[in-house]
């Protein structure tokens, strides 16, 4: 049930189904993303049949004939939108990537966590947002589509633990600014902190948080040399919450304070020209 008059561009609402309920085959003019919050059953998309369960994501391009059968009580979040009203970048880059084919898709624990969080933001804006809520919905849908597009860039085949640590490494390298603790990473990965640290160290001979520090400090060194940003701005940009912690870690790993590193590297680069 919808709690607020929706934007004509984007609508996010709950669809409930009792056990053995069916939704007859139909199609829409709009783009649709269906996220199964709870329950299991089956769906037909473009004449292909898929099993669906909690956390399944149904990607339904316009004019795609589809139907759903609930084998248990099922709750689905339905995101429906008019792509023609979104920005040109979203229409030309993200829409073709995500909606190239109708499908049911499952995601890694990290991607699932990201998608759920974005949809929570959208539900909040739709129900409680201020006069900017319609604009906020467009921003969040672009973020959601970007997450879906990136999730299509599959890591190559390998054993399960290797795939997990590769996804974790990729997550750290792209979300270094947003990570608060090892517990935070473990929750997003859907595994225990101890197990996560054990398998990561097995492959990379360091813990995820140690690798996070390396990634952050590598970017710091680059920004110190290639930009004129204040050190406090650089500290904030890469995700350090405490300036004192940043100074301590930088000197420990690099050997000199940030200001001295900047001066030394620039003098060295200038002398070599």
C-alpha positions in Angstrom: 0.0 0.0 0.0 1.3 3.5 -0.9 1.5 6.1 1.9 2.0 9.2 -0.2 1.1 10.5 -3.5 3.9 9.3 -5.8 6.0 11.2 -8.3 4.8 10.6 -11.8 8.4 9.5 -12.6 9.2 7.0 -9.8 7.0 4.8 -7.6 8.1 2.4 -4.9 5.4 0.3 -3.2 4.7 -3.0 -1.4 2.9 -5.9 -3.1 1.7 -8.7 -0.8 0.8 -12.2 -2.0 -0.9 -15.0 -0.1 0.2 -18.6 -0.5 -0.9 -20.0 -4.0 -1.7 -16.4 -5.2 -0.9 -15.8 -8.8 -0.4 -12.6 -10.8 -1.6 -13.2 -14.3 0.7 -12.6 -17.3 0.9 -8.9 -18.1 3.3 -6.2 -19.3 4.0 -2.5 -18.5 5.1 0.6 -20.4 7.5 1.4 -17.6 10.7 -0.1 -16.3 10.3 -2.3 -13.2 12.5 -3.7 -10.5 10.9 -6.2 -8.1 12.7 -7.1 -4.9 11.5 -10.1 -3.0 11.5 -9.2 0.7 10.2 -12.5 2.0 8.8 -15.7 0.6 9.3 -17.9 -2.4 7.7 -18.9 -5.6 8.3 -18.6 -9.3 8.0 -16.1 -12.0 7.8 -16.1 -15.8 9.8 -13.4 -17.6 9.8 -13.2 -21.4 8.7 -16.9 -21.7 11.4 -18.1 -19.3 10.5 -19.5 -15.9 12.6 -18.7 -12.8 12.5 -19.8 -9.1 12.4 -16.7 -6.8 13.0 -16.5 -3.1 14.0 -13.9 -0.5 16.5 -11.4 -1.9 15.7 -12.3 -5.5 15.7 -9.2 -7.8 13.5 -9.3 -10.9 14.6 -7.0 -13.7 11.6 -6.3 -16.0 12.2 -4.1 -19.1 9.2 -2.3 -20.6 6.7 -4.5 -22.7 8.1 -7.7 -21.1 5.3 -10.1 -20.4 5.7 -11.5 -16.9 3.7 -13.3 -14.1 4.3 -14.4 -10.5 3.2 -17.4 -8.5 3.6 -17.4 -4.7 4.4 -20.7 -3.1 4.2 -19.1 0.4 3.3 -15.8 1.8 5.4 -13.4 -0.3 6.1 -9.7 0.1 7.6 -7.8 -2.9 8.9 -4.2 -3.2 8.0 -2.9 -6.6 10.0 -0.1 -8.1 8.4 1.4 -11.2 9.7 4.4 -13.1 9.5 6.3 -16.4 13.1 6.2 -17.7 12.4 9.0 -20.1 12.1 11.5 -17.3 15.6 10.6 -15.8 18.9 12.3 -16.7 20.6 11.7 -20.0 23.5 9.9 -18.4 21.2 7.5 -16.7 19.2 6.9 -19.8 22.2 6.3 -22.1 24.6 4.5 -19.8 22.7 2.8 -16.9 19.4 1.8 -18.4 20.8 -0.2 -21.4 23.3 -1.9 -19.0 20.7 -2.9 -16.4 17.7 -3.6 -18.6 19.4 -5.2 -21.6 17.5 -8.5 -20.8 14.7 -9.6 -18.5 16.1 -11.8 -15.7 16.1 -12.8 -12.1 19.3 -11.9 -10.4 21.0 -12.7 -7.1 23.7 -10.6 -5.6 26.7 -10.9 -3.3 26.0 -10.0 0.3 27.7 -6.6 -0.2 25.6 -5.7 -3.2 22.4 -6.9 -1.6 23.2 -4.7 1.5 23.8 -1.7 -0.8 20.6 -2.2 -2.7 18.5 -2.7 0.4 19.9 0.5 1.9 19.2 2.5 -1.2 15.6 1.3 -1.3 15.2 2.2 2.4 16.3 5.8 1.5 13.8 5.9 -1.3 11.0 4.7 1.0 11.9 7.3 3.5 11.9 10.1 0.9 8.6 8.9 -0.5 6.9 8.9 2.9 8.7 11.6 4.9 10.7 13.7 2.5 10.5 17.5 2.3 9.9 19.6 -0.9 13.0 18.0 -2.5 11.8 14.4 -2.2 11.1 13.9 -5.9 14.6 15.1 -6.8 16.0 12.8 -4.0 14.2 9.8 -5.6 15.9 10.5 -8.9 19.3 10.6 -7.3 18.7 7.4 -5.4 17.4 5.5 -8.4 20.6 6.6 -10.3 22.6 5.2 -7.4 20.6 2.0 -7.4 21.1 1.5 -11.1 24.8 2.2 -10.8 25.1 -0.5 -8.2 23.2 -3.0 -10.4 25.4 -2.1 -13.4 28.6 -2.7 -11.4 27.3 -6.0 -10.0 27.2 -7.2 -13.6 31.0 -6.9 -13.8 31.5 -10.4 -12.6 34.8 -11.6 -11.0 36.2 -14.6 -12.9 35.6 -18.2 -11.8 37.4 -19.7 -8.8 36.9 -21.3 -5.5 34.2 -19.8 -3.2 36.6 -18.2 -0.6 38.7 -16.7 -3.4 35.6 -15.1 -4.9 34.6 -13.8 -1.4 38.0 -12.2 -0.7 38.2 -10.7 -4.3 34.8 -9.1 -3.8 35.9 -7.9 -0.4 39.1 -6.4 -1.8 37.1 -4.7 -4.6 34.7 -3.3 -2.0 37.6 -1.9 0.1 39.2 -0.3 -3.0 36.0 1.4 -4.1 34.4 2.2 -0.8 37.4 3.0 1.3 35.9 6.3 2.4 32.8 4.7 3.8 34.1 1.9 6.0 34.0 2.3 9.7 35.2 -0.9 11.2 35.9 -4.6 10.6 32.5 -5.3 12.0 30.9 -3.0 9.4 32.6 -4.9 6.6 31.6 -8.3 8.0 28.0 -7.3 8.2 28.0 -6.1 4.6 29.7 -9.4 3.5 27.2 -11.5 5.4 29.8 -13.4 7.4 31.4 -13.4 10.8 34.3 -11.0 11.5 36.6 -13.9 12.5 35.9 -15.9 9.3 36.2 -12.8 7.1 39.6 -11.9 8.6 40.9 -15.5 8.3 40.1 -16.0 4.6 41.3 -12.5 3.7 44.6 -13.0 5.5 45.0 -16.4 3.9 45.1 -14.8 0.4 46.5 -11.4 1.0 48.7 -11.9 4.2 47.0 -9.0 6.0 43.6 -8.2 7.6 40.9 -6.3 5.7 41.5 -3.3 8.0 45.2 -3.4 7.3 44.5 -3.4 3.6 42.0 -0.6 4.0 44.8 1.5 5.7 47.1 0.7 2.8 44.5 1.8 0.2 43.8 5.0 2.1 47.4 5.9 2.6 48.2 5.2 -1.1 45.6 7.7 -2.1 46.8 10.2 0.5 50.3 10.1 -0.9 49.0 10.6 -4.4 46.8 13.6 -3.3 49.7 15.1 -1.3 51.9 15.2 -4.4 49.3 15.9 -7.2 47.0 18.3 -5.5 47.2 21.4 -3.3 44.4 20.2 -0.9 44.9 20.9 2.8 45.9 17.8 4.7 42.7 18.0 6.8 40.7 17.8 3.5 42.7 14.8 2.3 42.2 13.1 5.6 38.4 13.6 5.4 38.2 12.6 1.7 39.8 9.2 2.2 37.7 8.3 5.2 39.9 9.0 8.3 37.6 10.2 11.1 40.4 11.5 13.4 43.2 13.8 12.2 45.5 12.5 15.0 45.0 8.9 14.0 45.7 9.8 10.4 49.0 11.5 11.4 50.0 8.6 13.5 49.3 6.0 10.8 50.9 8.0 8.1 54.2 8.5 10.0 54.2 4.8 11.1 53.8 3.5 7.5 55.6 6.2 5.5 58.3 7.2 8.0 57.7 11.0 7.9 54.8 13.3 8.6 52.5 14.2 5.6 53.8 17.8 5.2 57.4 16.6 5.0 56.4 13.9 2.5 54.7 16.4 0.3 57.7 18.8 0.4 60.2 16.0 -0.2 58.4 14.5 -3.1 57.7 17.7 -4.9 61.3 18.8 -4.5 62.4 15.4 -5.9 60.1 15.7 -8.8 61.2 19.2 -9.5 64.9 18.3 -9.4 64.3 15.5 -11.9 62.7 17.7 -14.5 
